[in-house]
Amino acid sequence: MFSFLKPNPAKKLRKAYDSKLEQAMHAQRNGDMRLFADLTEESEQIWQKLTALEKANGK
């Protein structure tokens, strides 16, 4: 009945993933390729967690 009050971990991971990609884009535009690579790697790890969570939930 009150499912809208429950926290959604997939939504939180998606927001973190989008944030990391945006940070990586800005790092790339500023010419900081090392930071770009680090942020991209972190975003890939978040994406793997997100896909595992969605697979576990049956989506």
N, CA, C and O atoms as CSV, one atom per row, in Angstrom:
chain,resi,resn,atom,element,x,y,z
A,1,MET,N,N,0.809,-1.184,0.000
A,1,MET,CA,C,0.000,0.000,0.000
A,1,MET,C,C,0.861,1.260,0.000
A,1,MET,O,O,0.570,2.211,-0.725
A,2,PHE,N,N,1.906,1.269,0.802
A,2,PHE,CA,C,2.768,2.438,0.869
A,2,PHE,C,C,4.118,2.158,0.212
A,2,PHE,O,O,5.162,2.516,0.757
A,3,SER,N,N,4.100,1.536,-0.924
A,3,SER,CA,C,5.347,1.190,-1.595
A,3,SER,C,C,6.104,2.425,-2.075
A,3,SER,O,O,7.316,2.367,-2.280
A,4,PHE,N,N,5.402,3.537,-2.257
A,4,PHE,CA,C,6.080,4.747,-2.707
A,4,PHE,C,C,6.960,5.349,-1.608
A,4,PHE,O,O,7.808,6.193,-1.895
A,5,LEU,N,N,6.774,4.933,-0.377
A,5,LEU,CA,C,7.590,5.430,0.724
A,5,LEU,C,C,8.880,4.629,0.906
A,5,LEU,O,O,9.797,5.086,1.588
A,6,LYS,N,N,8.956,3.456,0.312
A,6,LYS,CA,C,10.138,2.617,0.444
A,6,LYS,C,C,11.250,3.161,-0.455
A,6,LYS,O,O,10.989,3.582,-1.582
A,7,PRO,N,N,12.485,3.153,0.041
A,7,PRO,CA,C,13.589,3.632,-0.791
A,7,PRO,C,C,13.844,2.668,-1.954
A,7,PRO,O,O,13.709,1.453,-1.814
A,8,ASN,N,N,14.207,3.226,-3.076
A,8,ASN,CA,C,14.477,2.439,-4.271
A,8,ASN,C,C,15.987,2.445,-4.523
A,8,ASN,O,O,16.524,3.446,-4.997
A,9,PRO,N,N,16.685,1.337,-4.211
A,9,PRO,CA,C,18.139,1.324,-4.393
A,9,PRO,C,C,18.551,1.446,-5.860
A,9,PRO,O,O,19.623,1.977,-6.151
A,10,ALA,N,N,17.728,0.970,-6.780
A,10,ALA,CA,C,18.064,1.083,-8.197
A,10,ALA,C,C,18.057,2.547,-8.630
A,10,ALA,O,O,18.898,2.970,-9.422
A,11,LYS,N,N,17.121,3.302,-8.116
A,11,LYS,CA,C,17.043,4.723,-8.458
A,11,LYS,C,C,18.273,5.466,-7.931
A,11,LYS,O,O,18.813,6.347,-8.600
A,12,LYS,N,N,18.703,5.101,-6.730
A,12,LYS,CA,C,19.880,5.725,-6.134
A,12,LYS,C,C,21.137,5.394,-6.946
A,12,LYS,O,O,21.971,6.267,-7.185
A,13,LEU,N,N,21.270,4.140,-7.365
A,13,LEU,CA,C,22.424,3.743,-8.174
A,13,LEU,C,C,22.406,4.428,-9.534
A,13,LEU,O,O,23.452,4.841,-10.035
A,14,ARG,N,N,21.225,4.550,-10.134
A,14,ARG,CA,C,21.104,5.211,-11.436
A,14,ARG,C,C,21.543,6.679,-11.336
A,14,ARG,O,O,22.216,7.199,-12.226
A,15,LYS,N,N,21.152,7.327,-10.246
A,15,LYS,CA,C,21.523,8.727,-10.041
A,15,LYS,C,C,23.037,8.856,-9.865
A,15,LYS,O,O,23.652,9.772,-10.411
A,16,ALA,N,N,23.636,7.938,-9.103
A,16,ALA,CA,C,25.087,7.948,-8.902
A,16,ALA,C,C,25.812,7.680,-10.214
A,16,ALA,O,O,26.842,8.295,-10.493
A,17,TYR,N,N,25.282,6.768,-11.018
A,17,TYR,CA,C,25.873,6.442,-12.317
A,17,TYR,C,C,25.851,7.658,-13.240
A,17,TYR,O,O,26.856,7.988,-13.869
A,18,ASP,N,N,24.705,8.316,-13.316
A,18,ASP,CA,C,24.587,9.499,-14.168
A,18,ASP,C,C,25.522,10.613,-13.704
A,18,ASP,O,O,26.113,11.318,-14.522
A,19,SER,N,N,25.651,10.764,-12.402
A,19,SER,CA,C,26.529,11.787,-11.845
A,19,SER,C,C,27.989,11.508,-12.205
A,19,SER,O,O,28.719,12.423,-12.587
A,20,LYS,N,N,28.413,10.259,-12.087
A,20,LYS,CA,C,29.799,9.898,-12.423
A,20,LYS,C,C,30.081,10.124,-13.902
A,20,LYS,O,O,31.158,10.596,-14.267
A,21,LEU,N,N,29.115,9.789,-14.754
A,21,LEU,CA,C,29.318,10.004,-16.182
A,21,LEU,C,C,29.433,11.491,-16.503
A,21,LEU,O,O,30.230,11.887,-17.353
A,22,GLU,N,N,28.643,12.306,-15.827
A,22,GLU,CA,C,28.718,13.749,-16.059
A,22,GLU,C,C,30.065,14.304,-15.590
A,22,GLU,O,O,30.669,15.138,-16.265
A,23,GLN,N,N,30.528,13.836,-14.435
A,23,GLN,CA,C,31.839,14.262,-13.944
A,23,GLN,C,C,32.938,13.831,-14.912
A,23,GLN,O,O,33.880,14.583,-15.160
A,24,ALA,N,N,32.819,12.629,-15.455
A,24,ALA,CA,C,33.805,12.126,-16.410
A,24,ALA,C,C,33.802,12.968,-17.678
A,24,ALA,O,O,34.861,13.256,-18.236
A,25,MET,N,N,32.622,13.362,-18.135
A,25,MET,CA,C,32.519,14.193,-19.334
A,25,MET,C,C,33.234,15.528,-19.117
A,25,MET,O,O,33.963,15.994,-19.992
A,26,HIS,N,N,33.026,16.139,-17.955
A,26,HIS,CA,C,33.675,17.420,-17.671
A,26,HIS,C,C,35.190,17.256,-17.558
A,26,HIS,O,O,35.942,18.122,-18.005
A,27,ALA,N,N,35.634,16.166,-16.973
A,27,ALA,CA,C,37.071,15.911,-16.874
A,27,ALA,C,C,37.676,15.746,-18.265
A,27,ALA,O,O,38.771,16.242,-18.532
A,28,GLN,N,N,36.966,15.053,-19.146
A,28,GLN,CA,C,37.456,14.848,-20.508
A,28,GLN,C,C,37.528,16.174,-21.259
A,28,GLN,O,O,38.491,16.433,-21.981
A,29,ARG,N,N,36.520,17.001,-21.089
A,29,ARG,CA,C,36.512,18.303,-21.767
A,29,ARG,C,C,37.623,19.215,-21.264
A,29,ARG,O,O,38.136,20.051,-22.009
A,30,ASN,N,N,37.992,19.051,-19.995
A,30,ASN,CA,C,39.074,19.860,-19.431
A,30,ASN,C,C,40.448,19.276,-19.738
A,30,ASN,O,O,41.465,19.872,-19.385
A,31,GLY,N,N,40.487,18.125,-20.388
A,31,GLY,CA,C,41.748,17.526,-20.800
A,31,GLY,C,C,42.401,16.644,-19.753
A,31,GLY,O,O,43.559,16.258,-19.918
A,32,ASP,N,N,41.705,16.317,-18.694
A,32,ASP,CA,C,42.253,15.472,-17.631
A,32,ASP,C,C,41.870,14.018,-17.911
A,32,ASP,O,O,40.874,13.515,-17.392
A,33,MET,N,N,42.666,13.362,-18.730
A,33,MET,CA,C,42.341,12.003,-19.168
A,33,MET,C,C,42.476,10.978,-18.040
A,33,MET,O,O,41.757,9.979,-18.022
A,34,ARG,N,N,43.382,11.218,-17.113
A,34,ARG,CA,C,43.550,10.282,-15.999
A,34,ARG,C,C,42.298,10.276,-15.120
A,34,ARG,O,O,41.800,9.215,-14.744
A,35,LEU,N,N,41.793,11.475,-14.795
A,35,LEU,CA,C,40.572,11.580,-13.999
A,35,LEU,C,C,39.387,11.018,-14.776
A,35,LEU,O,O,38.517,10.364,-14.201
A,36,PHE,N,N,39.353,11.273,-16.074
A,36,PHE,CA,C,38.290,10.732,-16.926
A,36,PHE,C,C,38.270,9.209,-16.859
A,36,PHE,O,O,37.206,8.604,-16.732
A,37,ALA,N,N,39.443,8.593,-16.945
A,37,ALA,CA,C,39.529,7.132,-16.896
A,37,ALA,C,C,39.082,6.599,-15.536
A,37,ALA,O,O,38.375,5.595,-15.463
A,38,ASP,N,N,39.492,7.268,-14.463
A,38,ASP,CA,C,39.099,6.832,-13.115
A,38,ASP,C,C,37.591,6.931,-12.918
A,38,ASP,O,O,36.967,6.010,-12.390
A,39,LEU,N,N,37.008,8.046,-13.341
A,39,LEU,CA,C,35.571,8.237,-13.177
A,39,LEU,C,C,34.774,7.274,-14.049
A,39,LEU,O,O,33.719,6.790,-13.640
A,40,THR,N,N,35.271,7.000,-15.236
A,40,THR,CA,C,34.598,6.053,-16.115
A,40,THR,C,C,34.630,4.652,-15.510
A,40,THR,O,O,33.645,3.917,-15.589
A,41,GLU,N,N,35.750,4.285,-14.913
A,41,GLU,CA,C,35.855,2.975,-14.264
A,41,GLU,C,C,34.880,2.871,-13.088
A,41,GLU,O,O,34.228,1.843,-12.905
A,42,GLU,N,N,34.785,3.937,-12.298
A,42,GLU,CA,C,33.841,3.942,-11.178
A,42,GLU,C,C,32.401,3.830,-11.673
A,42,GLU,O,O,31.582,3.136,-11.071
A,43,SER,N,N,32.099,4.518,-12.772
A,43,SER,CA,C,30.738,4.454,-13.309
A,43,SER,C,C,30.425,3.057,-13.833
A,43,SER,O,O,29.289,2.598,-13.720
A,44,GLU,N,N,31.409,2.379,-14.402
A,44,GLU,CA,C,31.195,1.009,-14.869
A,44,GLU,C,C,30.913,0.065,-13.699
A,44,GLU,O,O,30.090,-0.843,-13.819
A,45,GLN,N,N,31.588,0.275,-12.578
A,45,GLN,CA,C,31.332,-0.548,-11.394
A,45,GLN,C,C,29.920,-0.316,-10.869
A,45,GLN,O,O,29.239,-1.257,-10.461
A,46,ILE,N,N,29.486,0.938,-10.881
A,46,ILE,CA,C,28.121,1.252,-10.452
A,46,ILE,C,C,27.122,0.604,-11.402
A,46,ILE,O,O,26.097,0.081,-10.966
A,47,TRP,N,N,27.418,0.638,-12.708
A,47,TRP,CA,C,26.520,0.041,-13.701
A,47,TRP,C,C,26.389,-1.467,-13.479
A,47,TRP,O,O,25.295,-2.018,-13.600
A,48,GLN,N,N,27.492,-2.129,-13.156
A,48,GLN,CA,C,27.443,-3.567,-12.894
A,48,GLN,C,C,26.585,-3.874,-11.675
A,48,GLN,O,O,25.828,-4.845,-11.679
A,49,LYS,N,N,26.697,-3.056,-10.631
A,49,LYS,CA,C,25.852,-3.237,-9.446
A,49,LYS,C,C,24.384,-3.031,-9.799
A,49,LYS,O,O,23.512,-3.762,-9.329
A,50,LEU,N,N,24.124,-2.030,-10.629
A,50,LEU,CA,C,22.752,-1.720,-11.023
A,50,LEU,C,C,22.144,-2.854,-11.839
A,50,LEU,O,O,21.001,-3.240,-11.596
A,51,THR,N,N,22.882,-3.391,-12.797
A,51,THR,CA,C,22.347,-4.482,-13.609
A,51,THR,C,C,22.147,-5.744,-12.772
A,51,THR,O,O,21.187,-6.483,-12.987
A,52,ALA,N,N,23.051,-5.995,-11.816
A,52,ALA,CA,C,22.885,-7.156,-10.937
A,52,ALA,C,C,21.645,-6.996,-10.065
A,52,ALA,O,O,20.918,-7.961,-9.830
A,53,LEU,N,N,21.408,-5.787,-9.590
A,53,LEU,CA,C,20.232,-5.522,-8.763
A,53,LEU,C,C,18.947,-5.686,-9.568
A,53,LEU,O,O,17.977,-6.272,-9.087
A,54,GLU,N,N,18.943,-5.171,-10.790
A,54,GLU,CA,C,17.755,-5.300,-11.635
A,54,GLU,C,C,17.508,-6.752,-12.029
A,54,GLU,O,O,16.361,-7.190,-12.118
A,55,LYS,N,N,18.587,-7.496,-12.264
A,55,LYS,CA,C,18.439,-8.909,-12.606
A,55,LYS,C,C,17.872,-9.687,-11.421
A,55,LYS,O,O,17.047,-10.583,-11.595
A,56,ALA,N,N,18.319,-9.338,-10.221
A,56,ALA,CA,C,17.827,-10.009,-9.016
A,56,ALA,C,C,16.354,-9.690,-8.762
A,56,ALA,O,O,15.613,-10.516,-8.229
A,57,ASN,N,N,15.943,-8.492,-9.145
A,57,ASN,CA,C,14.547,-8.094,-8.959
A,57,ASN,C,C,13.657,-8.556,-10.105
A,57,ASN,O,O,12.437,-8.403,-10.041
A,58,GLY,N,N,14.241,-9.109,-11.133
A,58,GLY,CA,C,13.457,-9.645,-12.241
A,58,GLY,C,C,13.043,-8.628,-13.279
A,58,GLY,O,O,12.051,-8.838,-13.976
A,59,LYS,N,N,13.764,-7.545,-13.403
A,59,LYS,CA,C,13.413,-6.523,-14.398
A,59,LYS,C,C,14.213,-6.690,-15.646
A,59,LYS,O,O,14.051,-5.919,-16.591
